[in-house]
Amino acid sequence: MQSPTTGGAALDGWRERTRRGLRPELRPLFELAAAGARHVPEAFLHAGATSLPESLDHTWSRSARRWLADLGALAVLRPDLPRWVRELHRGDRQWAGLVRRRLREYHALAVAPYWPQLLAAAHTERTRRALAGVDGGLDGMLGTLHPAVSWDAPVLSVPCPFDLDLRLNGRGLLLVPTFFWPEPLALTDNAGPENPLVLRYPLAADLAGYRAVCAPTASAGPDGALVALLGTTRARTLQAVASPAGTAELARRTGTSPATASHHATILRAAGLLTTERTGPGVRHTLTPLGHALLHNQPVPVIPPPPPPCSVGGRTSETERR
């Protein structure tokens, strides 16, 4: 938001629309993630859940040791760090409550309107990575992440302002697609060097990919008529099942809890708009032809009645009975 050249034309429309809704009360967030800063507080970069409330709970459940390690890095890389940010990292409850409220307000303005499209794009990318891994193994998965990321086993090269070699020594690599930061970014854990290295890479591969998520028409969510008929959450649930999903994945795509997603799936299933099949320990929700037609504004399919049984001399034949 504060870096006009970041993302270029891909994020210009989103920036303009979001700036119109910004209020002075959101200023602390822009100090927390200052423009041009070499380091953003790590506590806010490791989301551990699929919804904003759960992610915020995860952030503030981090141990004091982790917050202080984060503060140590900030103090070195940002010597002009505002005093209140230091107090926040030392556990000041007043500042923690304020930041939490402001994050919710900013999310509602800048992220929530695009959330269904973001979830759909993330789901597609995860499926693409999984298929690349199945078809090409580690080479297929890591060799196609991003043009700026190269894989020459056993070395993965990522753009970095410093020239250094980092050995994982068995601690693993966590791949995290990101949308609003359009460049690969490797993150280490300040307080837990034994934890996996996090590699964030752009979710959208090109301008068309960004526009599909944050175009004004896309941000409107489900069709208005569909919302009027089903209600907002059920319309989004139907939209989310356009690609088959389990209940947990459905909850991620709609930004609801698994219980809520299951409840709405049950109602849509009773209406004949989706089917649910058990797959191992979980279930899989899929659109029915009627649900597909309703979602895509197509004529409702007419299923012809079955043909009459074949009869011989006015009686059903032995073949038909069998």
C-alpha positions as CSV (number, residue, x, y, z in Angstrom):
1,M,0.0,0.0,0.0
2,Q,2.9,2.4,0.8
3,S,5.1,1.4,-2.1
4,P,3.6,2.7,-5.4
5,T,6.0,0.6,-7.5
6,T,5.5,-2.7,-5.7
7,G,3.4,-4.9,-7.9
8,G,3.2,-2.1,-10.6
9,A,0.0,-2.0,-12.6
10,A,-1.1,-5.3,-11.2
11,L,-2.0,-3.7,-7.8
12,D,-2.7,-0.1,-8.9
13,G,-6.5,-0.5,-9.0
14,W,-6.5,-2.2,-5.6
15,R,-4.3,0.5,-4.1
16,E,-6.6,3.3,-5.4
17,R,-9.8,1.7,-4.2
18,T,-8.3,0.9,-0.7
19,R,-6.8,4.3,-0.2
20,R,-10.2,5.9,-0.6
21,G,-11.3,4.1,2.5
22,L,-8.3,4.6,4.7
23,R,-8.8,6.6,7.9
24,P,-6.2,8.3,10.2
25,E,-6.9,5.7,12.9
26,L,-5.1,3.1,10.8
27,R,-1.8,5.0,11.0
28,P,-0.2,2.6,13.5
29,L,-0.3,-0.2,11.0
30,F,1.7,1.9,8.5
31,E,4.3,2.6,11.2
32,L,4.4,-1.0,12.1
33,A,5.1,-2.0,8.4
34,A,6.8,1.3,7.4
35,A,7.5,2.1,3.7
36,G,11.0,1.2,2.7
37,A,11.7,-0.6,6.0
38,R,14.2,-3.5,5.7
39,H,12.3,-5.5,8.3
40,V,8.7,-6.0,9.2
41,P,7.8,-7.5,12.6
42,E,8.1,-11.2,12.1
43,A,5.3,-11.9,14.5
44,F,2.8,-10.7,11.9
45,L,4.3,-12.7,9.0
46,H,3.7,-16.3,10.3
47,A,-0.1,-16.7,10.2
48,G,-1.0,-20.0,11.8
49,A,-4.7,-20.3,10.8
50,T,-7.1,-19.8,7.9
51,S,-9.2,-17.0,9.2
52,L,-8.3,-13.5,10.5
53,P,-9.5,-14.1,14.1
54,E,-7.6,-17.4,14.4
55,S,-4.5,-15.9,12.9
56,L,-4.6,-13.0,15.4
57,D,-5.0,-15.4,18.2
58,H,-2.0,-17.3,16.9
59,T,0.0,-14.1,16.7
60,W,-0.6,-13.1,20.3
61,S,-0.1,-16.7,21.6
62,R,3.6,-16.5,20.6
63,S,5.9,-16.7,23.5
64,A,7.6,-13.7,25.1
65,R,10.9,-15.1,23.9
66,R,9.8,-15.0,20.3
67,W,8.5,-11.4,20.6
68,L,11.8,-10.3,22.2
69,A,13.8,-12.0,19.5
70,D,11.7,-10.2,17.0
71,L,12.4,-6.9,18.8
72,G,16.1,-7.6,18.8
73,A,16.1,-7.9,15.0
74,L,13.9,-4.8,14.6
75,A,16.2,-2.7,16.8
76,V,19.2,-3.5,14.6
77,L,17.5,-3.1,11.2
78,R,15.2,-0.2,12.1
79,P,17.0,2.1,14.6
80,D,14.2,4.7,14.3
81,L,11.6,2.2,15.4
82,P,8.7,4.0,17.1
83,R,8.7,3.5,20.9
84,W,5.2,2.1,20.9
85,V,6.3,-0.8,18.7
86,R,8.9,-1.6,21.2
87,E,6.3,-1.6,24.0
88,L,4.1,-3.8,21.8
89,H,6.8,-6.4,21.6
90,R,7.4,-6.2,25.4
91,G,3.8,-7.2,26.0
92,D,1.9,-4.0,26.4
93,R,-1.8,-5.0,26.4
94,Q,-3.1,-1.6,25.4
95,W,-1.0,-1.4,22.3
96,A,-1.8,-5.1,21.5
97,G,-5.5,-4.4,21.7
98,L,-5.2,-1.4,19.5
99,V,-3.2,-3.1,16.8
100,R,-5.6,-6.1,16.8
101,R,-8.6,-3.8,16.3
102,R,-6.8,-1.8,13.5
103,L,-5.8,-5.1,11.7
104,R,-9.4,-6.2,11.7
105,E,-10.5,-2.8,10.3
106,Y,-7.8,-2.8,7.6
107,H,-8.6,-6.4,6.7
108,A,-12.3,-5.6,6.2
109,L,-11.3,-2.7,3.9
110,A,-8.4,-4.1,1.9
111,V,-8.6,-7.9,2.0
112,A,-12.1,-9.2,2.8
113,P,-13.8,-8.0,-0.4
114,Y,-11.4,-10.1,-2.4
115,W,-11.2,-13.1,0.0
116,P,-13.3,-15.6,-2.0
117,Q,-11.2,-15.0,-5.1
118,L,-7.9,-15.2,-3.1
119,L,-9.0,-18.5,-1.6
120,A,-9.9,-19.9,-5.0
121,A,-6.6,-18.8,-6.5
122,A,-4.7,-20.3,-3.6
123,H,-6.6,-23.6,-3.9
124,T,-5.7,-23.7,-7.6
125,E,-2.1,-23.0,-6.9
126,R,-1.9,-25.7,-4.2
127,T,-3.4,-28.2,-6.6
128,R,-0.9,-27.2,-9.3
129,R,2.0,-27.6,-6.9
130,A,0.7,-31.1,-5.8
131,L,0.4,-32.2,-9.4
132,A,3.8,-30.8,-10.3
133,G,5.2,-32.9,-7.4
134,V,3.4,-36.0,-8.4
135,D,4.4,-35.7,-12.1
136,G,8.0,-34.3,-11.7
137,G,9.0,-35.0,-8.1
138,L,10.9,-32.3,-6.2
139,D,12.3,-31.0,-9.5
140,G,8.8,-30.4,-10.8
141,M,7.6,-28.7,-7.6
142,L,10.6,-26.4,-7.0
143,G,11.7,-25.8,-10.6
144,T,8.4,-24.0,-11.5
145,L,7.8,-21.8,-8.5
146,H,8.7,-18.5,-10.0
147,P,11.0,-17.2,-12.8
148,A,13.3,-15.6,-10.2
149,V,13.6,-18.9,-8.2
150,S,15.8,-21.5,-9.7
151,W,16.3,-25.1,-8.6
152,D,19.5,-27.0,-9.4
153,A,19.5,-30.0,-7.0
154,P,20.3,-29.7,-4.2
155,V,20.5,-25.9,-4.4
156,L,17.5,-23.6,-4.4
157,S,18.4,-20.0,-5.4
158,V,16.2,-17.2,-4.3
159,P,16.6,-13.4,-4.8
160,C,18.1,-11.8,-1.7
161,P,19.8,-8.5,-0.9
162,F,22.7,-10.5,0.7
163,D,24.9,-13.1,-0.9
164,L,24.8,-16.0,1.4
165,D,24.4,-19.8,1.6
166,L,21.8,-21.2,4.1
167,R,21.9,-24.9,4.8
168,L,18.6,-26.5,6.0
169,N,20.3,-29.5,7.7
170,G,17.0,-31.4,7.7
171,R,14.8,-28.6,9.1
172,G,12.6,-28.5,5.9
173,L,11.2,-25.8,3.6
174,L,7.6,-24.4,3.9
175,L,6.2,-23.1,0.7
176,V,3.7,-20.2,1.2
177,P,2.0,-18.5,-1.8
178,T,1.4,-14.8,-1.2
179,F,-0.6,-12.3,-3.2
180,F,0.1,-8.7,-2.2
181,W,3.9,-9.2,-2.2
182,P,4.9,-9.9,-5.8
183,E,8.4,-11.2,-5.3
184,P,9.9,-14.3,-3.7
185,L,10.8,-13.8,0.0
186,A,12.7,-16.2,2.2
187,L,12.0,-15.9,6.0
188,T,13.9,-17.5,8.9
189,D,12.6,-17.7,12.4
190,N,14.4,-15.2,14.7
191,A,13.7,-17.3,17.8
192,G,13.7,-20.8,16.3
193,P,16.5,-21.4,13.9
194,E,15.6,-25.1,13.9
195,N,12.1,-24.3,12.4
196,P,11.5,-24.8,8.6
197,L,12.7,-22.0,6.3
198,V,9.6,-20.2,4.9
199,L,9.6,-19.4,1.2
200,R,6.9,-17.0,0.1
201,Y,6.4,-16.8,-3.6
202,P,3.8,-14.8,-5.7
203,L,0.5,-16.5,-6.1
204,A,-0.4,-14.7,-9.4
205,A,2.0,-15.4,-12.3
206,D,1.0,-12.5,-14.5
207,L,-1.1,-9.4,-14.8
208,A,-4.2,-11.4,-15.8
209,G,-3.8,-13.5,-12.6
210,Y,-3.8,-10.3,-10.4
211,R,-6.8,-8.8,-12.2
212,A,-8.8,-12.0,-11.8
213,V,-8.5,-11.5,-8.0
214,C,-8.7,-7.8,-7.4
215,A,-10.6,-6.4,-10.4
216,P,-13.6,-4.3,-9.3
217,T,-16.0,-6.8,-10.8
218,A,-14.3,-9.7,-9.0
219,S,-14.5,-8.0,-5.6
220,A,-18.3,-8.0,-5.7
221,G,-18.4,-11.7,-4.8
222,P,-21.3,-13.9,-5.8
223,D,-23.9,-12.7,-8.2
224,G,-26.5,-10.4,-6.6
225,A,-29.4,-12.5,-7.6
226,L,-27.7,-15.6,-6.2
227,V,-27.2,-13.8,-2.9
228,A,-30.8,-12.7,-2.8
229,L,-31.9,-16.3,-3.4
230,L,-29.6,-18.2,-1.1
231,G,-28.1,-15.6,1.3
232,T,-24.5,-14.4,1.2
233,T,-22.8,-17.2,3.0
234,R,-24.6,-20.0,1.2
235,A,-24.0,-18.2,-2.2
236,R,-20.3,-18.2,-1.4
237,T,-20.4,-21.8,-0.3
238,L,-22.0,-22.8,-3.6
239,Q,-19.4,-20.7,-5.4
240,A,-16.6,-22.4,-3.4
241,V,-17.8,-25.9,-4.4
242,A,-17.3,-25.0,-8.1
243,S,-14.1,-27.0,-7.5
244,P,-14.8,-30.1,-5.3
245,A,-13.6,-29.7,-1.7
246,G,-13.7,-31.3,1.7
247,T,-15.4,-29.5,4.6
248,A,-12.1,-28.1,6.0
249,E,-11.2,-26.7,2.6
250,L,-14.7,-25.4,2.1
251,A,-14.3,-23.5,5.4
252,R,-11.0,-22.0,4.2
253,R,-12.5,-20.9,0.9
254,T,-15.4,-19.2,2.5
255,G,-13.6,-17.8,5.5
256,T,-16.0,-19.6,8.0
257,S,-15.5,-22.3,10.6
258,P,-15.8,-26.0,9.5
259,A,-19.0,-26.3,11.5
260,T,-20.5,-23.4,9.6
261,A,-19.3,-24.7,6.3
262,S,-20.8,-28.1,7.0
263,H,-24.1,-26.6,8.0
264,H,-24.5,-24.6,4.8
265,A,-23.3,-27.6,2.7
266,T,-26.1,-29.7,4.4
267,I,-28.7,-27.1,3.4
268,L,-27.4,-26.9,-0.2
269,R,-27.3,-30.7,-0.4
270,A,-31.0,-30.9,0.8
271,A,-31.8,-28.4,-2.0
272,G,-30.2,-30.7,-4.6
273,L,-27.4,-28.2,-5.4
274,L,-24.4,-30.3,-4.2
275,T,-23.6,-33.9,-3.3
276,T,-21.4,-35.2,-0.6
277,E,-19.4,-38.4,-0.8
278,R,-17.2,-39.9,1.9
279,T,-13.6,-40.3,1.0
280,G,-11.6,-42.1,3.7
281,P,-11.9,-40.2,7.0
282,G,-13.3,-37.1,5.3
283,V,-16.0,-36.0,2.8
284,R,-16.0,-34.4,-0.6
285,H,-18.6,-31.8,-1.7
286,T,-19.3,-31.5,-5.4
287,L,-21.8,-29.4,-7.4
288,T,-24.8,-31.2,-9.0
289,P,-25.9,-30.3,-12.5
290,L,-28.6,-28.2,-10.9
291,G,-26.1,-26.4,-8.7
292,H,-23.7,-25.8,-11.7
293,A,-26.6,-24.4,-13.7
294,L,-27.7,-22.1,-10.9
295,L,-24.1,-20.9,-10.2
296,H,-23.3,-20.1,-13.8
297,N,-26.7,-18.7,-14.8
298,Q,-27.4,-21.6,-17.2
299,P,-30.7,-23.3,-18.1
300,V,-31.6,-25.9,-15.6
301,P,-30.9,-29.3,-17.0
302,V,-34.0,-31.4,-17.7
303,I,-33.6,-35.0,-17.0
304,P,-35.8,-37.1,-19.3
305,P,-37.9,-39.8,-17.7
306,P,-36.7,-43.3,-18.1
307,P,-38.0,-45.2,-21.1
308,P,-40.9,-47.6,-20.4
309,P,-39.9,-51.2,-19.8
310,C,-39.6,-53.4,-22.8
311,S,-42.6,-55.7,-23.0
312,V,-43.6,-58.7,-25.0
313,G,-47.3,-59.3,-25.5
314,G,-48.3,-56.8,-22.8
315,R,-46.0,-58.4,-20.2
316,T,-42.6,-57.2,-19.0
317,S,-39.9,-59.4,-20.6
318,E,-37.7,-61.7,-18.6
319,T,-34.7,-59.6,-19.7
320,E,-36.2,-56.4,-18.3
321,R,-37.1,-58.0,-15.0
322,R,-33.5,-59.2,-14.6
